[in-house]
Amino acid sequence: MELLILAQLFLAWALASPTHPTKPDCAELANAWTNPAVDISQAIEVPPNSLNISSIVNEVSLCWVRGTIKYSAKNDKLDASGNNTLTWELFLPDSAKYNGRYLMIGDGGFAGTIENNTMLTYLNLGYAVAGSDAGHSEAANGDGTDVPFLRNSAELQAWIHNSVAIATPVTQSLVAKYYSQHPDFSYYWGCSTGGAQGYALAQYHPELFDGIYAGSPGNWYSHLILSFLWNGLHTTGKAYMSQQVLSFVTKNVIEACDELDGVKDGLIENPLRCSFNVTSLQCKFGQTPDDNEPTCLTADQIKALQEIYAGPKDIRTGKEIYPGFSLGSENGLLGQELILYLDYTGPILREVAFKDSSFNIFQFNWGSDVDAVNQKVSPFIDALSSDLSRFQQRGSKIITTQGWSDQYNAALWPLQHLQEIQRTMKSQSDFIEVFMVPGGGHCGSNPSYPHVPAVYHVLEALVPWVEKGIKPSDMLSSESPDGTNTTRKLCPWPATAKFVAGNIDNWNSYTCVYPQTPIPASQIAYSSYHEYGTSIPLPGTVDSCGGRQLITNITANFCRVVLDTTISNSSSEHIESWLPDTWSDRASYRKRRYWRMY
C-alpha cells in the first residue's frame, strides 16, 4: 500500500514543483496538488495570538492548510472515484520558528475529528504538525449505539491501520513545498486509539516515521473491548460500586502500599509489589454497607473487584483474554461499570463481529464468541506483531507511556506486549521503551489523582534518541491538575523512581533504579551451615577428577549455598557460594561444570 501511495504523491509533487523550488506564500499551497483525489480547500495565513483552540493560542504565525483525500476501498491507493474521504489539517509555523521536524498527531476513541488542539501545542514548539479524522467524519460515529463507520470496511480498515499512512505523504509533501526542503525528521504522536495507530505504523508502515510516541496504546483493541464488557457485566446489580466505594477501596490500597518505595506521596510506585488483599474490606458482622459513606464492601462487590483484577478469561481454557486492572486503579473504574461496554463493545460486536444489530451483549459467550472476535474483528483493528524488525532496522524508535491508574486500558497490557517483543527480538532495547506512570490515568491524569503531573515530556526524550542516539534514562512529567508545581521522574521499565533526597514533589529528588534480578527459588538446590573442621563431599563427577571428592581443609565457619541451573537439554551448571562468618572483603572464583544426562 505505502509504495503505491508514495509513488503517486511524490510524482504529483514533482510535477507541481518549479525547477528551482522557492518558498511559496501560504495561499499558493491551495494549488499544490494535481492529483484529483486530493482537494485543498483552505490555505490561509494566521498571525500570532489569533487562533484559540481549547484555550491553546498560537504563539507563532502559521500557514493553516486543510483538505481531503479520497481513498480506495482497500486503502491501498488514492482514488478520486472512491466513496471514502479522509479530512486532514496542516499547521506550518513561520520559517524562522520551524525546527525542521514533521509531526503527525493521532486520534482518540472512534476518531472522526482532528486533534487540532494538540496540533497547536506542538506548532508552538516549532513543528510542522498534521492531523486527520482517521478516514471518516464525526457523524459516522453515530450516537454510541449505532456507529455507521463500523459497517464500512474501508473506513474500518483506515481507522487504526491505514489512515495515518494515507494522510502522511500528502502533508509531508506540502511541508517540503512550503519550506523548499523535506523535513529532517518525521515523528508521530498518539495516545489511546492514537497509541494503537502508532503500533500499526511500526508494524504495517515502518518506513514513514523516525520516531513514534504510542501512549496508553489500544493496539489489542479487539480484546480491549472485551475487557470493557467483562468489567461492565461483573459490576451490575448488587455488584455495582459507586464512586465513593471505588475511592474507598483505592484509599485503603494506598494506605497499605504507598510507602513501599520509601516515600509517602499518595502513590504506589509499582503496584506489582503491592500485596493488598481486597477481601480485608468485606463487611464483617455488625457492619452495614453504604454507597455514600462506605466503611466496607459487600461480598458481591468484593467478587466484582477480584474479577476486574483478574481480567477476562476464556471459559473453556481459563486462558487470559486481556490483563486485569492494577491495585490503585479502582477510583477510575466508574466508566468501566456504566459506559465503555455500551459505547464501544456493543457497537463493535454488533456491526463487525456478528453483523447483527439485535445481538445481545449480555449473552456474550466467553468461549466461542471470543473466537468470532479474533476472526472477524482483530484483522481490521489490532496491531499485535512482536516482530517490528523492519521498523527497527531503519533506526526508528518507539516510546510508550502507560498510567498505572488508567481508567480505560489495563496497565499491564503494554508491559505484556513489550515482553512479547523482547522474546521475539532479542535486541529490543535499542528501539523501544515503556515508561510507567504511578497514579497516571488514560493519556494524562486520573481525576482521582489530581496531584500527579499529567503532561509527559515525550518528545524531549524521543528526539535526542532518534537524532543523536541518546537513549532516555528518564522522562519529565509536569503540570499536575491541582495546580501545584509538582514534577515527577518517569523511568524506563523495569526501572522505578527511587527517592534520594530533597523535595518529594521535585523530579530531581529521584533517580531511576533497576530491580536486582533474584535467583528463582526453584534453582536453589540446598543451603547448609558448616563449622570448622568438617569435611564437605562434592556432588557428582568433577570434570576429570575421577569421582566424588572431599574437601577436608576447612578452617572457618561458613554458609554454603548450592544452585543448579539448566544450560541445555543435556547438562546443568552447578554453582556454589561459600559465605564465611567473617570475611576479608575479598572474593575469588573458580568455575567447575557438572554434567548430568536427562
DRENBAKOL-958872 format. One record per residue (C-alpha): x, y, z; residue number from 1. Coordinates in pm, 1 decimal, m for minus. Layout:
<rs>
X;Y;Z;NUM
...
</rs>
This chain:
<rs>
0.0;0.0;0.0;1
258.9;253.3;111.3;2
471.3;219.9;m204.4;3
174.5;292.3;m432.2;4
71.7;594.4;m229.8;5
422.7;735.9;m203.9;6
486.6;689.6;m574.6;7
167.9;874.6;m666.8;8
222.1;1153.0;m418.0;9
581.0;1234.9;m490.2;10
525.7;1216.6;m866.0;11
244.2;1467.1;m833.2;12
456.9;1687.5;m608.6;13
747.1;1677.7;m852.0;14
522.8;1775.2;m1144.4;15
378.5;2064.1;m946.8;16
716.4;2193.4;m825.1;17
921.4;2454.8;m1009.9;18
1264.4;2363.7;m1140.9;19
1426.4;2570.8;m868.2;20
1185.5;2547.9;m575.4;21
1138.6;2853.4;m362.3;22
915.7;2905.2;m65.1;23
566.9;2993.7;m190.5;24
331.3;3204.5;8.3;25
68.3;3015.8;200.6;26
m213.6;3071.5;m47.8;27
m17.2;2902.5;m324.9;28
m37.4;2569.8;m140.0;29
m405.7;2555.1;m234.4;30
m293.3;2473.7;m588.6;31
m0.1;2250.0;m499.7;32
m170.1;1923.9;m594.9;33
m267.4;1791.2;m935.9;34
m391.2;1451.2;m818.9;35
m773.4;1466.1;m838.3;36
m801.7;1252.6;m524.8;37
m652.9;1537.4;m319.1;38
m852.8;1854.0;m264.1;39
m711.6;2150.8;m72.0;40
m997.0;2369.0;45.8;41
m803.8;2613.1;263.9;42
m456.1;2762.9;281.6;43
m454.7;3078.6;493.6;44
m204.4;3282.5;691.2;45
m281.1;3312.2;1061.6;46
m99.2;3582.2;1262.7;47
28.3;3512.9;1615.5;48
m218.5;3504.1;1905.4;49
m524.6;3491.9;1681.1;50
m617.0;3122.0;1690.4;51
m756.2;2980.2;2014.8;52
m840.4;2609.9;2035.1;53
m936.8;2471.4;2376.6;54
m756.7;2764.1;2544.8;55
m436.7;2697.5;2349.7;56
m326.3;3000.1;2145.0;57
m83.5;3008.6;1853.6;58
229.2;3185.9;1972.6;59
374.6;3197.6;1620.7;60
229.8;3284.2;1283.1;61
130.3;2987.7;1072.7;62
0.7;2869.7;741.2;63
m317.1;2669.8;808.8;64
m391.2;2420.0;533.5;65
m697.6;2199.3;518.3;66
m811.1;1941.9;265.4;67
m946.7;1598.1;187.6;68
m820.2;1275.9;32.0;69
m1035.0;1021.8;m149.5;70
m907.9;669.9;m88.1;71
m986.1;327.2;m225.4;72
m1195.8;55.8;m66.5;73
m878.6;m139.4;9.4;74
m692.4;165.7;146.7;75
m410.8;84.0;m98.5;76
m423.2;391.5;m322.6;77
m566.2;738.1;m365.3;78
m890.0;708.3;m558.8;79
m1074.5;1013.4;m688.7;80
m1377.6;798.6;m766.7;81
m1385.4;639.7;m421.9;82
m1663.8;688.7;m172.1;83
m1423.8;716.2;123.3;84
m1292.8;1053.8;233.8;85
m1023.1;1147.2;484.2;86
m1008.5;1506.4;609.2;87
m672.8;1646.5;719.2;88
m521.4;1967.4;850.5;89
m166.8;2100.3;849.9;90
m14.4;2375.9;1065.4;91
306.3;2522.5;918.8;92
495.5;2758.2;1152.0;93
673.9;3064.7;1025.8;94
1001.1;2954.4;866.6;95
1201.0;3142.6;1131.2;96
1037.3;2926.4;1401.1;97
1032.4;2596.3;1210.6;98
1259.1;2332.9;1370.0;99
1287.5;2113.7;1060.4;100
1066.3;1837.5;1200.4;101
734.1;1696.9;1083.7;102
486.8;1570.1;1344.0;103
167.2;1374.2;1275.5;104
m92.5;1368.5;1554.1;105
m309.1;1058.9;1600.4;106
m672.1;1020.8;1700.8;107
m875.5;922.9;2005.5;108
m1173.5;693.2;2054.7;109
m1370.1;629.3;1735.7;110
m1194.5;934.9;1581.8;111
m1389.4;1138.3;1324.6;112
m1241.1;1470.3;1438.6;113
m897.8;1628.5;1410.5;114
m698.0;1679.0;1731.1;115
m602.1;2035.2;1637.3;116
m564.4;2148.0;1998.4;117
m273.5;1904.2;2030.7;118
m150.7;2020.1;1690.6;119
m142.9;2376.9;1817.8;120
61.5;2276.5;2123.4;121
339.6;2136.7;1906.6;122
316.3;2412.7;1647.9;123
426.6;2646.7;1927.3;124
737.3;2428.0;1969.4;125
833.4;2471.3;1605.1;126
696.8;2152.5;1449.4;127
514.2;2134.2;1117.6;128
210.3;1949.9;1250.8;129
m54.8;1744.5;1073.5;130
m364.4;1555.0;1181.9;131
m661.8;1377.5;1028.5;132
m1007.5;1245.0;1113.2;133
m887.9;884.3;1052.4;134
m1087.5;846.1;732.6;135
m1444.0;919.7;840.7;136
m1648.8;1209.4;974.5;137
m1772.9;1252.8;1329.1;138
m2126.4;1196.0;1201.1;139
m2021.4;842.1;1106.2;140
m1968.6;769.1;1477.7;141
m2344.2;780.0;1531.1;142
m2499.2;803.3;1874.0;143
m2298.3;537.8;2058.8;144
m2545.7;259.1;1992.2;145
m2535.7;280.3;1612.7;146
m2189.3;356.3;1467.7;147
m2219.3;369.0;1086.5;148
m1848.1;376.7;1000.2;149
m1805.2;30.2;1152.5;150
m2023.1;m106.4;870.8;151
m1792.3;41.7;606.3;152
m1497.7;m196.7;571.7;153
m1279.4;70.6;408.7;154
m1337.5;318.5;690.5;155
m1293.3;44.6;949.6;156
m959.1;m59.2;798.6;157
m846.0;303.4;777.1;158
m944.7;393.2;1134.7;159
m644.4;237.3;1311.7;160
m435.5;63.3;1046.9;161
m406.7;296.7;749.5;162
m542.8;649.4;792.5;163
m212.8;794.5;911.7;164
m35.3;632.1;617.8;165
m289.9;785.8;379.5;166
m253.4;1138.2;520.4;167
119.7;1148.3;592.1;168
273.2;1155.8;240.4;169
31.3;1428.6;127.9;170
102.9;1654.3;424.2;171
475.8;1577.0;424.0;172
499.9;1685.8;61.8;173
327.3;2014.6;144.7;174
584.0;2072.1;418.1;175
857.3;2014.9;159.5;176
683.1;2251.3;m82.8;177
642.9;2527.4;174.3;178
997.5;2522.9;313.1;179
1166.1;2412.6;m12.9;180
1306.2;2103.4;154.3;181
1181.3;1783.0;307.6;182
1162.1;1758.4;687.3;183
1485.7;1649.1;850.7;184
1295.9;1403.5;1071.2;185
939.3;1277.2;1089.9;186
763.5;1192.3;1417.0;187
427.4;1054.6;1519.5;188
240.6;1138.9;1842.4;189
m68.5;947.6;1951.7;190
m241.8;815.2;2261.6;191
m522.3;564.4;2323.1;192
m657.3;493.3;1973.4;193
m363.6;707.8;1865.1;194
m135.1;470.2;2054.2;195
m286.6;181.8;1859.4;196
m225.4;376.4;1538.9;197
136.7;417.3;1648.1;198
194.1;43.4;1676.6;199
8.3;m7.3;1347.1;200
255.6;232.0;1185.1;201
553.3;39.1;1321.5;202
401.2;m289.1;1202.1;203
240.7;m200.2;868.5;204
409.7;124.4;759.9;205
759.3;117.4;914.5;206
909.6;348.8;652.1;207
707.2;658.2;743.1;208
842.6;775.0;1079.5;209
1176.2;810.2;1255.9;210
1015.3;823.5;1598.5;211
677.6;713.9;1733.7;212
506.1;800.5;2059.5;213
231.1;547.0;2135.4;214
70.5;632.8;2468.7;215
m180.9;412.8;2656.4;216
m198.6;200.2;2342.7;217
m518.4;20.6;2247.7;218
m335.6;m190.9;1991.1;219
m518.9;m505.0;2107.4;220
m844.4;m319.5;2056.0;221
m1049.4;m629.7;1983.9;222
m973.5;m761.9;2333.0;223
m971.8;m421.0;2499.8;224
m1342.9;m400.3;2424.3;225
m1386.4;m746.1;2578.5;226
m1219.8;m608.7;2890.6;227
m1483.1;m332.2;2891.3;228
m1757.8;m592.3;2863.0;229
m1613.4;m817.5;3133.9;230
m1587.2;m530.7;3380.6;231
m1930.0;m394.2;3295.7;232
m2107.3;m727.5;3329.9;233
m1936.6;m807.4;3660.4;234
m2046.9;m481.1;3822.6;235
m2418.6;m487.6;3753.0;236
m2692.4;m525.0;4012.1;237
m2570.3;m591.0;4366.0;238
m2207.0;m581.0;4249.8;239
m2230.2;m216.4;4140.3;240
m1984.7;14.9;4315.5;241
m2045.7;388.2;4348.8;242
m1764.5;638.0;4303.5;243
m1746.5;667.8;4681.5;244
m1699.0;291.8;4716.9;245
m1431.0;284.9;4447.2;246
m1245.5;573.2;4612.0;247
m1272.5;399.1;4949.4;248
m1100.4;92.5;4803.9;249
m819.8;297.1;4649.3;250
m770.2;486.9;4975.7;251
m713.0;159.6;5158.5;252
m482.9;23.5;4888.3;253
m268.5;337.4;4900.6;254
m251.3;332.4;5279.7;255
m119.9;m23.7;5260.0;256
130.0;20.5;4976.7;257
218.7;389.9;4944.6;258
545.4;369.9;5136.3;259
681.8;56.4;4970.0;260
911.2;289.4;4774.4;261
1019.4;471.0;5090.0;262
815.4;786.6;5024.9;263
467.6;879.7;5148.4;264
332.1;1066.0;4848.1;265
m16.8;926.6;4792.2;266
105.2;698.2;4512.9;267
207.7;340.4;4453.0;268
530.3;348.6;4254.3;269
495.8;m11.2;4136.9;270
159.2;m181.8;4203.5;271
311.6;m520.1;4120.4;272
486.7;m502.1;4456.9;273
160.5;m432.0;4640.8;274
7.2;m740.2;4801.6;275
m307.6;m577.3;4940.4;276
m593.4;m827.1;4976.3;277
m925.2;m663.8;4894.2;278
m1114.3;m925.5;5096.7;279
m996.0;m740.5;5406.7;280
m1255.4;m475.1;5318.1;281
m1553.6;m710.1;5322.2;282
m1822.1;m616.9;5571.7;283
m1797.7;m809.9;5895.3;284
m2072.0;m897.2;6139.7;285
m2239.1;m578.0;6255.3;286
m2115.6;m363.1;5963.9;287
m2360.4;m217.9;5712.4;288
m2254.0;m134.9;5353.9;289
m2315.5;224.5;5247.9;290
m2268.7;354.5;4892.1;291
m2232.1;715.7;5005.9;292
m2007.0;680.8;5312.1;293
m1860.8;332.5;5280.4;294
m1668.9;158.8;5555.4;295
m1678.5;m186.4;5398.0;296
m1783.7;m374.9;5082.9;297
m2040.5;m646.1;5022.4;298
m1940.8;m995.5;4914.4;299
m2075.5;m920.6;4563.6;300
m1861.2;m608.3;4537.2;301
m1552.9;m794.2;4657.8;302
m1614.5;m1062.0;4395.4;303
m1653.6;m797.0;4124.7;304
m1321.6;m637.1;4216.2;305
m1147.7;m973.4;4211.6;306
m1280.7;m1033.9;3860.0;307
m1162.0;m689.9;3747.3;308
m814.4;m751.1;3891.3;309
m801.0;m1093.9;3723.9;310
m926.9;m978.7;3384.1;311
m1144.9;m1169.6;3136.7;312
m1084.9;m1542.6;3095.0;313
m1180.5;m1796.1;2829.2;314
m1438.5;m2024.6;2991.2;315
m1305.1;m2326.3;2800.6;316
m939.8;m2299.4;2895.9;317
m911.4;m2038.8;3170.9;318
m665.5;m1853.6;2946.6;319
m639.0;m1479.7;2994.2;320
m822.0;m1281.8;2726.1;321
m688.9;m943.9;2841.8;322
m498.4;m842.5;3155.4;323
m683.8;m718.5;3459.3;324
m657.2;m382.0;3630.0;325
m391.0;m296.4;3885.9;326
m425.1;m220.1;4254.3;327
m471.4;153.1;4299.2;328
m674.0;199.5;3979.4;329
m1014.5;136.8;4139.1;330
m1111.5;502.3;4174.1;331
m1123.8;538.7;3794.6;332
m1342.4;237.1;3719.0;333
m1686.3;401.0;3715.9;334
m1672.2;433.0;3337.1;335
m1598.5;61.6;3313.9;336
m1915.2;m5.0;3511.9;337
m2150.6;226.6;3326.8;338
m2031.3;342.7;2984.8;339
m1747.3;176.2;2798.1;340
m1900.9;m162.5;2727.1;341
m2217.5;3.2;2597.6;342
m2049.0;269.7;2383.0;343
m1759.6;64.0;2242.9;344
m1807.4;m309.5;2292.7;345
m2170.8;m319.8;2187.9;346
m2131.6;m143.3;1851.6;347
m1819.4;m336.4;1751.4;348
m1972.7;m672.1;1838.0;349
m2298.7;m591.8;1660.2;350
m2153.3;m427.6;1349.5;351
m1825.0;m613.2;1295.9;352
m1809.5;m942.1;1485.0;353
m2164.9;m1064.8;1424.6;354
m2317.4;m815.4;1178.5;355
m2638.2;m842.1;1375.4;356
m2798.6;m526.9;1511.8;357
m3001.6;m736.9;1755.9;358
m2702.3;m913.2;1911.9;359
m2736.7;m911.0;2291.6;360
m2402.9;m831.8;2454.2;361
m2535.7;m959.7;2786.5;362
m2539.7;m1308.8;2635.4;363
m2181.7;m1295.8;2506.7;364
m2017.2;m1638.4;2521.0;365
m1669.4;m1617.1;2672.6;366
m1553.8;m1903.7;2454.5;367
m1697.7;m1931.8;2105.0;368
m1777.6;m1560.9;2077.9;369
m1416.0;m1476.2;2160.7;370
m1318.9;m1686.3;1858.3;371
m1554.6;m1479.7;1643.6;372
m1392.3;m1158.3;1766.5;373
m1045.8;m1294.9;1686.7;374
m1150.0;m1394.9;1336.4;375
m1370.3;m1103.7;1231.6;376
m1257.7;m801.3;1432.6;377
m888.6;m841.2;1506.8;378
m766.7;m832.0;1142.5;379
m921.3;m486.5;1097.9;380
m817.1;m305.6;1415.5;381
m534.6;m483.3;1601.9;382
m159.4;m425.2;1569.1;383
m8.5;m709.5;1769.6;384
304.2;m815.8;1585.5;385
601.8;m872.3;1813.7;386
835.2;m865.4;1513.4;387
896.5;m498.6;1436.8;388
1231.0;m565.4;1271.8;389
1155.6;m356.9;960.7;390
1092.1;m56.5;1182.2;391
1395.9;m129.7;1397.7;392
1631.2;m183.4;1105.1;393
1576.1;166.9;969.8;394
1684.8;307.3;1307.7;395
1340.8;424.0;1419.1;396
1237.0;439.9;1786.7;397
918.0;394.4;1989.4;398
830.4;533.0;2331.8;399
515.8;423.8;2515.0;400
376.1;572.8;2834.9;401
116.5;394.3;3045.0;402
m56.6;509.7;3362.0;403
m80.2;253.0;3638.4;404
m423.3;401.4;3720.6;405
m552.9;418.6;3363.7;406
m933.4;433.4;3370.8;407
m974.5;253.3;3037.0;408
m676.4;39.0;2946.3;409
m534.3;m223.8;3182.4;410
m187.1;m100.3;3271.5;411
m29.3;m442.5;3228.3;412
m109.5;m466.6;2857.5;413
183.1;m253.7;2726.3;414
418.7;m449.9;2952.3;415
287.6;m780.1;2818.6;416
330.9;m656.4;2461.8;417
682.9;m536.0;2541.5;418
762.2;m879.4;2681.4;419
645.2;m1043.4;2358.1;420
864.7;m807.0;2156.6;421
1157.4;m894.1;2382.9;422
1102.7;m1264.4;2325.5;423
1087.0;m1220.7;1950.3;424
1355.1;m953.8;1907.5;425
1648.3;m1016.9;2136.7;426
1791.3;m667.0;2090.3;427
1460.8;m492.8;2156.4;428
1601.5;m232.1;2392.7;429
1770.0;m37.7;2117.0;430
1442.3;86.2;1971.0;431
1154.9;62.9;2223.5;432
1097.9;182.7;2579.4;433
790.1;177.0;2802.7;434
754.0;437.7;3079.1;435
502.7;352.6;3352.5;436
331.7;641.7;3534.5;437
242.6;592.0;3904.7;438
m105.2;734.4;3959.5;439
m125.5;820.0;3590.8;440
m456.3;794.3;3409.9;441
m551.6;746.1;3047.5;442
m332.0;967.0;2829.8;443
m275.6;1200.1;3123.1;444
m444.2;1241.8;3456.4;445
m675.4;1021.1;3655.0;446
m912.0;1273.8;3818.8;447
m876.5;1090.3;4148.5;448
m502.8;1164.2;4149.9;449
m504.1;1543.2;4093.6;450
m154.4;1582.3;4238.6;451
0.9;1360.1;3970.7;452
156.7;1552.1;3679.2;453
m38.5;1486.5;3360.9;454
197.1;1612.6;3088.7;455
467.8;1373.3;2975.8;456
765.6;1533.1;2801.5;457
791.4;1253.9;2547.9;458
941.8;1438.8;2253.8;459
1215.6;1575.8;2479.2;460
1316.4;1212.3;2529.2;461
1235.8;1077.5;2182.2;462
1404.6;1342.3;1966.0;463
1757.3;1308.6;2116.0;464
1721.9;929.9;2097.5;465
1632.5;940.8;1727.9;466
1865.5;1217.7;1618.6;467
2168.3;1171.3;1843.7;468
2138.9;815.8;1969.7;469
2095.0;931.5;2331.3;470
1875.5;667.0;2487.6;471
1643.2;819.2;2751.0;472
1736.0;727.0;3105.8;473
1429.6;905.6;3245.0;474
1146.1;1137.1;3145.1;475
998.2;1450.3;3299.7;476
626.8;1471.1;3379.5;477
479.5;1804.3;3486.8;478
162.1;2015.2;3520.7;479
m47.6;1841.7;3784.0;480
m421.2;1920.5;3758.4;481
m435.9;2056.0;4114.7;482
m218.2;2349.4;4007.8;483
77.5;2267.6;4229.2;484
426.9;2288.5;4089.6;485
476.6;1912.8;4109.9;486
710.7;1727.8;3877.0;487
779.6;1354.8;3863.8;488
1051.2;1137.4;3719.8;489
929.3;858.4;3493.0;490
1159.7;564.5;3434.6;491
1202.8;313.7;3150.8;492
1057.8;m18.6;3259.0;493
1152.0;m212.2;3466.6;494
1327.3;76.3;3644.8;495
1130.0;273.8;3901.9;496
1187.9;612.7;4061.6;497
1368.4;598.3;4397.0;498
1372.1;898.8;4628.4;499
1724.1;1022.1;4703.5;500
1687.4;1349.9;4893.7;501
1512.1;1685.5;4881.5;502
1156.5;1782.4;4793.1;503
940.3;1477.6;4721.4;504
744.1;1683.4;4465.3;505
1052.7;1765.1;4256.5;506
1161.8;1517.9;3991.5;507
1529.7;1592.8;4059.1;508
1490.4;1433.0;4403.2;509
1462.6;1089.5;4242.0;510
1678.9;851.6;4045.8;511
1574.6;561.8;3825.5;512
1675.2;228.6;3976.6;513
1656.3;m109.1;3806.1;514
1549.4;m402.5;4023.0;515
1801.9;m664.2;4116.7;516
1701.0;m986.4;3946.6;517
1651.1;m1252.0;4215.5;518
1752.4;m1611.4;4152.1;519
1433.2;m1816.7;4120.8;520
1382.0;m2025.0;4431.5;521
1338.1;m2337.3;4219.8;522
1703.4;m2312.4;4118.8;523
1833.6;m2325.9;4476.3;524
1922.2;m2689.1;4538.9;525
2002.2;m2651.9;4908.7;526
2188.7;m2444.5;5164.5;527
2372.4;m2563.5;5472.5;528
2593.1;m2435.0;5752.0;529
2935.8;m2586.6;5811.8;530
3172.1;m2544.0;6104.9;531
3548.7;m2551.5;6128.8;532
3696.5;m2896.8;6075.3;533
3407.8;m3055.8;5884.0;534
3451.0;m3240.7;5557.0;535
3235.8;m3149.8;5255.5;536
3162.8;m3401.8;4980.8;537
3131.5;m3251.2;4634.3;538
2838.5;m3384.2;4429.4;539
2867.9;m3570.4;4102.6;540
3175.3;m3606.9;3886.9;541
3402.3;m3303.5;3875.7;542
3545.3;m3261.3;3526.9;543
3813.4;m3535.6;3501.9;544
3882.5;m3566.6;3870.8;545
3750.1;m3920.8;3879.4;546
3456.4;m3943.1;4114.8;547
3343.8;m3785.9;4437.4;548
3580.6;m3564.9;4630.5;549
3601.9;m3448.2;4989.9;550
3706.8;m3100.8;5093.7;551
3878.7;m3152.4;5429.6;552
4092.0;m2845.7;5493.0;553
3812.5;m2619.9;5614.8;554
3943.3;m2356.6;5857.5;555
3637.2;m2131.2;5902.7;556
3269.8;m2145.8;5979.1;557
3060.7;m2068.1;5669.4;558
2723.7;m2095.3;5498.1;559
2719.1;m2297.8;5179.5;560
2453.7;m2220.1;4913.2;561
2425.6;m2462.6;4622.6;562
2242.1;m2387.7;4298.0;563
2177.2;m2593.2;3987.1;564
2094.5;m2405.2;3665.3;565
1999.6;m2563.7;3336.0;566
2236.5;m2498.9;3045.9;567
2088.2;m2723.5;2780.2;568
1877.0;m3033.5;2747.2;569
2174.8;m3248.0;2842.5;570
2351.2;m3050.7;3112.7;571
2327.7;m2813.3;3401.7;572
2572.3;m2588.6;3578.8;573
2641.7;m2643.1;3947.6;574
2710.4;m2316.4;4130.4;575
2814.7;m2273.0;4492.4;576
2859.0;m1972.2;4716.5;577
3057.7;m2011.0;5039.6;578
2986.3;m1727.1;5281.5;579
3219.6;m1719.8;5585.6;580
3108.6;m1575.0;5916.6;581
3398.3;m1331.1;5893.9;582
3536.8;m1232.6;5559.5;583
3833.2;m1033.3;5433.0;584
3648.9;m808.0;5185.9;585
3793.7;m1019.7;4908.5;586
3645.9;m1287.4;4688.0;587
3779.3;m1544.4;4445.7;588
3607.1;m1757.5;4184.6;589
3682.2;m2091.8;4027.5;590
3447.4;m2242.8;3775.7;591
3367.7;m2612.1;3762.3;592
3091.7;m2757.6;3549.5;593
2898.9;m3067.6;3644.1;594
2735.3;m3255.6;3358.3;595
2419.5;m3455.7;3401.7;596
2227.6;m3652.7;3142.8;597
1848.4;m3628.5;3140.8;598
</rs>
